């Protein structure tokens, strides 16, 4: 945690930070006899992992094995952070690359490698890790954001607009070769340094990506030349030994088959059919023509591999619904509270335990008529009361099914009578502000499925991340179920009830 190096003779802090230290970095000559607690954990003043400023107002990531602390304002800047009722899960538990690709379900699954210096994490494969990252160990790296090189001073910009492919007065990105006409971006020409939207968003180049590279006067590469970004571990040893820095990555030039270390300031992605600006260079020599052919062929190979992998993943995912956490009751998030009434405030019905179906569907139970659930300690019918479906979770058996045109659905396994309780709609209870944030985040990540249901102005049930089988009920122009608001022990809850008799095997 001090020198950023791996090695032996490591001491683990048994405080909240989960930090690991070399004995020599702590000034120790032997392992401590008692349990070791670092200075930050002793003082209770941890450093924010994002802004690097200490303070007592920082909060710990809710993942037990994490140990990272953040100011709430700092962690909220990351779209990959997840806020829950018990706190937040920090960005180091979500793949930054998958999040950029809008693959939300995949982003938090699988083995991660995490940056030692900042809240960045990637899946361990070449398809996600940012080119130019330096591995410290098998699961720790220093990401390409921490390059010592001033890339902006050596960025080489293209002489055409990335939108319209024409030249003229161009706005040049300081961090990558991208150039634009201000009018193509619908903006005024800014003063000072400027970065394109991809660079502002933190979008990075990845290994096995076909790119255009420009190296000044290096051999033939005085022009933009097609190449493939390579993982440093897969290039020849003599290339690995060449001088390079964090943020630099090796590329393999098509045609000449040379290797060279470059950075993102001299590289931009190859696009299928990319020939518009290369046409003036094809007369240079046969090597360049060969390079274009090899690049196009390799691009198609990688595209086919990617599509095959995606097809397998889609086929595998089609066998079961997208992941969610199954819960039995509502979970509060943030300031929302679940109301609990005093027993003296709960209405008492006039049903008797001797009635044929006390408080039942066809009874004249006053509580049922007013959509109040009877309380077991208040109802005169006692254990025979049939108006405690929410509390006892008396749901008819149902199963999740794949429908023809409506994704996943819910089907009853037994017949249901008209008016019968089918299920409670449960999820995370959030307020209006959190609801707006989630909808905004969903739009940013191209999420089109929503599971939100308004109970009151500041109480919304979101069954997206967490819920029960009721979240799989589809909407219909001819529904057989409806939602009803019921008061259960002083709290308003939402139940699904049958609008008509529903035979076994019917979708709900």
C-alpha positions in Angstrom: 0.0 0.0 0.0 3.1 2.3 0.4 5.6 1.3 -2.3 3.2 -0.3 -4.9 5.5 -3.4 -5.2 4.7 -7.0 -4.7 6.9 -9.3 -2.6 7.1 -11.3 0.6 7.1 -10.3 4.3 3.7 -8.8 4.0 1.6 -7.6 7.0 -2.2 -7.3 6.7 -4.0 -4.6 8.6 -6.9 -6.1 10.6 -8.7 -2.8 10.7 -11.3 -1.5 8.2 -9.0 -0.7 5.4 -7.9 -4.3 4.6 -4.5 -2.9 3.6 -1.3 -4.9 3.0 2.2 -3.6 3.8 5.8 -4.7 3.5 7.4 -5.0 6.9 10.4 -2.8 5.7 7.9 -0.1 4.5 6.5 0.0 8.1 10.0 0.0 9.6 9.4 -3.4 11.2 12.2 -6.0 11.5 9.9 -8.9 12.3 6.2 -9.8 12.2 4.2 -8.1 15.0 3.2 -10.4 17.9 -0.2 -8.7 18.3 -2.7 -8.0 15.5 -1.5 -5.2 13.3 -3.7 -2.1 12.8 -2.4 0.7 10.5 -2.3 4.4 11.5 -5.4 5.4 9.4 -7.5 2.7 11.1 -6.2 3.6 14.5 -7.0 7.3 14.0 -10.3 6.7 12.2 -9.3 9.2 9.5 -9.1 7.4 6.2 -8.1 8.9 2.8 -10.7 9.1 0.1 -9.6 6.7 -2.7 -10.8 9.1 -5.4 -9.6 12.6 -4.4 -6.8 11.3 -2.0 -7.9 13.8 0.7 -8.3 12.5 4.3 -11.2 13.1 6.6 -13.7 11.6 9.0 -16.6 12.3 6.7 -15.5 9.5 4.3 -17.5 6.3 4.1 -16.4 2.7 3.5 -17.5 0.6 0.5 -20.1 -1.9 1.6 -18.2 -4.9 0.1 -16.6 -6.6 3.2 -13.3 -7.4 1.5 -12.8 -4.0 -0.2 -11.7 -1.5 2.4 -11.8 1.6 0.2 -13.1 4.8 1.6 -14.7 7.7 -0.3 -16.4 11.0 0.1 -20.0 10.5 -1.0 -19.7 13.4 -3.5 -16.6 11.7 -5.0 -18.1 8.2 -5.4 -21.3 9.6 -6.9 -19.2 10.9 -9.8 -18.7 7.3 -11.0 -21.6 5.7 -13.0 -20.2 2.3 -11.9 -20.9 3.0 -8.2 -24.0 1.3 -6.8 -25.9 2.8 -3.9 -27.9 0.4 -1.7 -29.8 0.5 1.6 -26.6 -0.4 3.6 -24.4 2.1 1.8 -22.7 1.9 -1.6 -20.6 -0.6 -3.6 -17.6 1.3 -5.0 -16.6 1.4 -8.7 -13.9 -1.2 -8.2 -16.5 -3.9 -8.3 -17.7 -3.1 -11.8 -15.9 -3.3 -15.1 -15.3 0.2 -16.5 -15.1 -1.1 -20.1 -18.4 -3.1 -19.9 -20.1 -0.1 -18.3 -18.8 2.0 -21.3 -20.3 -0.6 -23.7 -23.7 -0.3 -21.8 -23.4 -4.0 -20.8 -24.8 -3.4 -17.3 -25.6 -7.0 -16.4 -22.1 -8.3 -17.4 -20.3 -5.3 -15.9 -20.4 -6.5 -12.2 -20.0 -10.2 -12.9 -16.7 -12.2 -13.2 -13.1 -11.8 -12.1 -11.8 -8.3 -11.9 -8.4 -6.6 -12.0 -8.3 -3.4 -10.1 -6.2 -0.3 -10.3 -4.0 0.3 -7.3 -4.2 4.1 -7.6 -7.8 5.0 -8.6 -11.4 3.6 -8.6 -11.0 1.8 -12.0 -11.5 -1.9 -12.5 -11.7 -4.2 -15.6 -12.5 -7.8 -16.3 -9.3 -9.8 -16.5 -9.4 -10.6 -20.2 -7.8 -8.7 -23.1 -11.3 -7.6 -24.3 -11.8 -5.2 -21.4 -8.4 -4.0 -20.0 -7.3 -0.6 -21.2 -4.2 -0.8 -23.4 -1.2 0.7 -21.6 -2.1 -0.6 -18.2 0.7 -2.0 -16.1 0.2 -5.2 -14.1 1.5 -5.2 -10.5 0.1 -8.7 -9.8 -2.4 -11.1 -11.3 -5.3 -9.1 -9.9 -3.8 -5.6 -9.4 -2.7 -3.1 -12.1 -1.9 0.6 -12.6 -4.3 1.8 -15.3 -3.3 3.9 -18.3 -4.7 7.0 -16.6 -1.5 7.3 -14.6 0.9 7.8 -17.4 3.9 10.1 -16.5 4.1 11.3 -20.1 2.3 14.5 -21.1 0.4 12.9 -24.0 -1.2 16.2 -25.0 2.2 17.6 -26.0 2.8 14.7 -28.4 -0.7 14.0 -29.7 -0.8 13.9 -33.5 -4.2 14.9 -34.9 -5.7 13.9 -38.2 -6.2 16.5 -40.9 -9.9 15.8 -41.4 -13.2 15.9 -39.4 -14.2 12.7 -37.7 -17.9 13.5 -38.6 -17.8 14.7 -42.2 -14.3 13.5 -43.3 -13.5 16.9 -44.7 -10.6 19.2 -44.0 -10.7 22.9 -43.0 -10.5 24.7 -39.7 -10.5 21.9 -37.2 -11.0 21.6 -33.4 -8.3 19.1 -32.3 -8.5 16.8 -29.2 -5.5 17.3 -26.8 -5.5 13.6 -25.8 -6.1 11.6 -29.0 -5.8 12.2 -32.8 -9.5 13.1 -33.2 -10.4 16.3 -35.0 -13.8 18.0 -35.7 -15.4 21.0 -37.3 -17.0 22.9 -34.4 -20.2 23.2 -36.5 -20.3 19.4 -36.9 -20.5 19.2 -33.1 -22.9 22.1 -32.9 -20.5 24.0 -30.6 -18.5 27.2 -30.7 -14.7 27.0 -31.1 -13.5 26.8 -27.5 -10.5 28.6 -26.1 -7.6 26.8 -24.6 -7.3 23.0 -24.3 -10.1 20.8 -25.5 -10.9 17.0 -25.2 -13.3 15.0 -27.3 -16.3 13.4 -25.8 -14.7 9.9 -25.8 -11.7 11.1 -23.9 -13.8 13.1 -21.5 -15.8 9.9 -20.8 -12.6 7.9 -20.2 -13.0 5.6 -23.2 -9.8 3.7 -23.8 -8.2 1.6 -26.6 -8.0 -2.1 -25.9 -5.8 -5.1 -26.8 -6.6 -6.9 -30.1 -8.0 -3.7 -31.6 -7.2 -2.6 -35.1 -6.0 1.0 -35.2 -4.3 3.7 -37.4 -0.9 4.8 -36.1 1.4 7.7 -36.9 5.0 7.7 -35.7 6.6 10.7 -37.4 9.8 9.6 -39.3 9.9 5.9 -38.2 10.6 3.9 -41.3 7.6 4.0 -43.6 5.3 5.2 -40.9 5.4 8.9 -41.7 1.8 8.4 -42.6 -1.2 6.9 -40.8 -0.5 3.1 -40.9 -2.8 0.2 -39.9 -1.7 -1.8 -36.9 -3.0 -4.1 -34.1 -2.7 -3.3 -30.4 -0.9 -6.2 -28.7 -0.8 -7.3 -25.1 2.8 -6.7 -23.9 3.0 -10.3 -22.7 2.3 -11.6 -26.3 5.1 -9.7 -28.1 8.7 -10.9 -28.5 11.0 -10.5 -25.5 13.2 -7.9 -27.2 10.1 -5.7 -27.8 9.0 -6.2 -24.2 12.4 -4.9 -23.1 12.2 -1.6 -25.1 11.8 1.6 -23.0 8.2 2.4 -22.4 6.0 4.0 -19.7 2.5 3.4 -18.2 0.1 4.4 -20.9 2.3 3.0 -23.7 1.4 -0.2 -25.5 3.0 -2.2 -28.4 1.4 -2.3 -31.8 2.1 -4.7 -34.7 2.3 -3.0 -38.0 0.6 -4.7 -40.9 2.6 -5.0 -44.1 6.0 -4.4 -42.5 5.3 -6.7 -39.5 7.3 -4.4 -37.2 6.5 -3.7 -33.5 6.6 -0.3 -31.8 5.5 1.2 -28.4 3.0 4.0 -28.8 0.4 5.9 -26.7 -3.2 7.0 -27.4 -2.1 10.4 -28.6 -0.8 8.7 -31.9 -3.5 6.1 -32.4 -7.2 6.0 -33.3 -9.6 3.1 -34.1 -9.8 1.5 -37.5 -13.4 1.4 -38.8 -14.7 -1.2 -41.3 -14.1 0.1 -44.9 -11.7 2.8 -43.7 -10.0 3.9 -46.9 -11.0 7.6 -47.4 -7.8 9.2 -46.1 -5.6 6.2 -47.1 -6.3 6.6 -50.8 -3.7 9.2 -51.2 -1.1 7.0 -49.7 -1.6 3.8 -51.6 0.7 4.9 -54.4 3.6 5.1 -51.9 4.7 1.4 -52.0 3.5 -2.2 -52.1 4.1 -2.6 -48.4 1.3 -0.1 -47.6 -1.1 -1.8 -50.0 -0.3 -5.1 -48.3 -0.8 -3.5 -44.9 -4.3 -2.3 -45.9 -5.2 -5.8 -47.1 -3.9 -7.5 -44.0 -5.6 -5.0 -41.7 -9.0 -5.5 -43.4 -8.6 -9.3 -43.2 -7.6 -9.2 -39.5 -10.4 -6.8 -38.7 -12.9 -9.3 -40.2 -11.3 -12.2 -38.2 -11.6 -10.3 -34.9 -15.1 -9.2 -35.8 -16.2 -12.8 -36.5 -14.6 -13.9 -33.2 -16.4 -11.2 -31.3 -19.8 -11.9 -33.0 -19.4 -15.7 -32.3 -18.7 -15.0 -28.6 -21.7 -12.6 -28.4 -24.0 -15.1 -30.1 -23.0 -17.8 -27.6 -23.6 -15.4 -24.7 -27.0 -14.4 -26.0 -27.9 -18.0 -26.5 -26.8 -18.9 -22.9 -28.6 -15.8 -21.5 -31.8 -16.7 -23.3 -32.1 -19.9 -21.1 -32.7 -17.9 -18.0 -34.0 -14.3 -17.1 -31.5 -11.5 -16.6 -30.0 -11.5 -13.1 -31.8 -9.9 -10.1 -31.7 -10.5 -6.4 -34.8 -12.3 -5.1 -36.3 -10.7 -2.0 -39.4 -11.4 0.0 -40.2 -7.9 1.3 -39.4 -4.3 0.4 -35.9 -3.0 1.1 -35.6 0.7 1.9 -33.0 2.9 0.2 -31.9 6.3 1.5 -34.3 8.4 3.4 -37.4 6.3 2.8 -38.9 4.6 5.8 -41.4 1.7 6.4 -44.3 2.9 8.5 -45.2 0.7 11.5 -48.5 1.4 13.4 -49.2 1.0 17.0 -51.6 -2.0 17.8 -54.1 0.5 19.2 -54.3 2.2 15.8 -55.0 -0.9 13.7 -58.7 -1.3 12.8 -60.5 -4.3 14.2 -63.1 -6.1 12.1 -66.3 -7.8 13.3 -65.6 -11.3 12.0 -65.9 -14.3 14.3 -63.7 -17.5 14.4 -67.0 -19.4 14.1 -67.8 -17.9 10.6 -67.5 -20.2 7.7 -64.6 -18.2 6.1 -63.7 -15.5 8.5 -62.3 -12.4 6.8 -62.3 -14.4 3.5 -62.8 -13.4 -0.1 -66.6 -13.7 0.1 -67.0 -12.5 3.6 -68.3 -9.1 4.8 -65.0 -8.3 6.6 -64.9 -4.5 7.1 -61.1 -4.5 6.9 -61.1 -6.4 3.6 -63.6 -4.0 2.1 -61.4 -1.0 3.1 -58.3 -2.8 1.9 -56.8 -3.1 5.3 -55.0 -6.3 6.3 -56.1 -7.8 9.6 -53.4 -8.0 12.3 -53.0 -11.4 14.0 -52.9 -9.8 17.4 -56.0 -7.7 16.8 -58.4 -9.7 14.5 -61.2 -11.4 16.6 -61.1 -14.3 14.1 -57.7 -15.2 15.5 -55.8 -18.0 13.6 -58.8 -18.6 11.3 -58.5 -15.1 9.8 -58.1 -15.2 6.0 -57.1 -11.6 5.5 -53.4 -11.9 6.2 -52.1 -12.8 2.7 -49.4 -10.1 2.6 -48.0 -11.0 6.0 -48.1 -14.7 5.4 -47.1 -14.4 1.7 -49.9 -16.7 0.6 -49.1 -16.7 -3.2 -50.4 -19.3 -5.6 -47.7 -21.4 -7.2 -46.3 -19.7 -10.4 -43.4 -20.2 -12.8 -41.3 -17.8 -14.9 -41.6 -18.5 -18.6 -40.1 -17.3 -21.9 -42.9 -15.7 -24.0 -43.0 -15.4 -27.8 -42.8 -11.6 -28.1 -42.8 -10.2 -24.6 -39.5 -11.5 -23.1 -40.1 -13.2 -19.8 -43.5 -13.7 -18.2 -45.3 -15.3 -15.2 -47.7 -18.3 -15.5 -49.9 -19.7 -12.7 -49.5 -23.4 -11.9 -53.0 -23.6 -10.3 -56.4 -22.1 -10.9 -57.0 -18.7 -9.3 -60.4 -17.3 -8.3 -61.6 -13.8 -9.2 -60.4 -11.3 -6.5 -57.9 -13.7 -5.1 -54.5 -12.4 -3.9 -51.8 -13.3 -6.4 -48.6 -11.7 -5.2 -47.1 -8.6 -3.5 -45.1 -6.2 -5.7 -41.8 -5.9 -3.8 -38.5 -4.3 -4.6 -36.3 -1.4 -3.4 -38.3 1.5 -1.8 -36.8 4.7 -3.2 -37.8 8.4 -3.1 -38.5 10.6 -6.2 -34.9 12.0 -6.3 -33.4 8.5 -6.4 -36.0 7.5 -9.0 -35.0 10.3 -11.3 -31.3 9.4 -10.9 -32.0 5.7 -11.8 -34.0 6.7 -14.8 -31.3 9.0 -15.9 -28.7 6.3 -15.4 -30.8 3.8 -17.3 -31.1 6.2 -20.3 -27.3 6.7 -20.3 -26.8 2.9 -20.3 -29.5 2.2 -23.0 -31.6 0.2 -20.4 -35.1 -0.1 -21.7 -36.8 -2.3 -19.1 -38.3 -0.5 -16.1 -39.8 -2.1 -13.0 -40.9 1.1 -11.1 -44.3 1.5 -9.5 -45.4 4.6 -7.6 -47.0 4.0 -4.2 -47.0 7.7 -3.0 -45.2 10.8 -4.2 -42.0 10.0 -2.3 -42.3 6.2 -2.2 -41.6 4.3 -5.4 -41.0 0.5 -5.6 -38.2 -0.4 -8.0 -38.2 -4.1 -8.7 -35.4 -3.9 -11.2 -32.3 -4.9 -9.1 -34.3 -6.7 -6.4 -37.8 -8.2 -6.4 -39.9 -11.4 -6.4 -41.8 -13.3 -9.1 -44.3 -10.4 -9.5 -41.7 -8.4 -11.5 -42.1 -10.8 -14.4 -45.8 -10.1 -14.9 -46.2 -8.4 -18.3 -48.6 -5.6 -19.2 -51.7 -6.4 -21.3 -54.5 -4.7 -23.1 -56.7 -7.4 -21.7 -55.3 -8.0 -18.2 -56.4 -10.7 -15.8 -54.7 -9.0 -12.8 -54.7 -5.5 -11.2 -52.7 -3.7 -8.6 -54.3 -2.6 -5.3 -52.9 -0.5 -2.5 -53.4 -2.1 0.9 -52.5 -0.9 4.4 -50.5 -3.6 6.2 -49.6 -2.9 9.8 -49.7 0.9 9.1 -47.7 0.7 5.9 -49.0 1.1 2.4 -48.1 -1.9 0.2 -49.0 -3.0 -3.3 -50.7 -6.3 -4.1 -51.7 -8.0 -7.4 -55.2 -9.4 -7.4 -57.0 -11.5 -10.0 -59.6 -9.6 -12.1 -61.2 -12.8 -13.2 -61.0 -16.5 -12.8 -57.5 -17.6 -14.1 -57.1 -21.3 -15.1 -53.9 -23.2 -14.4 -51.3 -22.7 -17.0 -52.5 -19.2 -18.0 -50.1 -16.2 -18.1 -50.7 -13.6 -15.5 
